[in-house]
Amino acid sequence: MTMDFADRVTRVEPSATLAISALATELEAEGVDVVDLSVGEPDFPTPENVVEAGKAAMDAGHTGYTTSAGILELREAIAEKLADDGLEHGPEEIIVTPGAKQALYEIVSALVEDGDEVVLLDPAWVSYEAMVKMAGGSLTRVDLSAFDFQLEPALDDLESVVTDETELLIVNSPSNPTGAVYSDAALEGVRDLAVEHDVTVISDEIYKEITYGVEPTSLGTLEGMADRTVTVNGFSKAYSMTGWRLGYFAGPEELVDQAGKLHSHSVSSAVNFVQHAGIEALQNTDEAVEEMVAAFEERRDLVVDLLEAEGVDVAVPDGAFYMMLPVDSDDQAWCEGALEDAHVATVPGSAFGTPGYARISYAASEERLREGIERLAEEGYL
Ligand SMILES: Cc1ncc(COP(=O)(O)O)c(C=O)c1O
């Protein structure tokens, strides 16, 4: 039988980051020692008290469905966290999702339909493009690579593409894959354009807790942005909870109501006991988060120094745990070669819309980072 698949799925590719990880896993299964710098997850265990809270919630019988938007106690804890960041949202303006990815999917699906224009800042996280394409939207991309991945110097370029036809703009600071944290002036520039052209903005703040000496501003706190910004965050990165699948979005009630329909008809709710663990993560992990961030900062410095010693300059990231390594213009071939010859896994920049780079994740031990850079140098990849 030949199945006739919907355009919405045939027009997108599978996630490139997951594809590289799969290839690396395959090599490992063959006994090859791969230094995997392709993964987008912290290498720390989930903090013990969060694990205990999850277990306790299971033991207490929190194993049934919850209200679709998520348990009130967690939404209240999220509201408190957002208030600390200067964002005013009541629990009725928050939906708890199985991961931030699902939150983004629901928002994009609720806002974008055939032909709608969506603006991305490149390089951009791989799934934004797929989500917009699945919704039928068309993409306009602004390349930040000439500006050390900063947005402020690219505001003129952004201005030239944002029009009254623009439906949605997606901003991700700190950024995956660049680690860039956008300045307040850059965010104010976004605000001015969004207000002028009546554009809705997604502020994906999933790396907000992972920064080095800078304090990222939440876009929704800027004057004029409260009623046009949807703030997305999650537990995967800050609390090392990737496999728990927990995230959320907060925005204008109207949008939350519409996206909430998608939520209730698809996932019903996030997992009950995971939501209980989420409360613990928000309220009692300051120390664990601080320790993880300090380790990431040390690793960032180490990788920057090691690369510098090899004569490679990178744009030093202020957040997240990624950096972009300038490589050959055929970055796909470079990444495949680096994996096959040096057994080092990275992700091609073209997967993020910016060829000529490879994304390195430094969420790996110092020993593995040293080993990875050494191998790349030895095999002539630096
Ligand atoms: C920029 C960005 N947004 C959202 C996500 C989704 O995270 P999760 O679904 O694990 O919460 C990721 C994960 O890699 C990401 O890098």
The ligand as an ORCA input file, in Angstrom:
! r2SCAN-3c Opt
* xyz 0 1
  C      16.138     26.966     22.156
  C      15.408     25.775     22.648
  N      14.091     25.873     22.885
  C      13.380     24.831     23.324
  C      13.971     23.604     23.543
  C      13.099     22.473     24.007
  O      13.436     21.948     25.238
  P      12.523     20.928     26.020
  O      11.428     20.485     25.122
  O      13.413     19.819     26.433
  O      11.964     21.686     27.195
  C      15.336     23.435     23.323
  C      15.979     22.128     23.494
  O      17.043     21.843     22.986
  C      16.073     24.562     22.868
  O      17.396     24.471     22.651
*
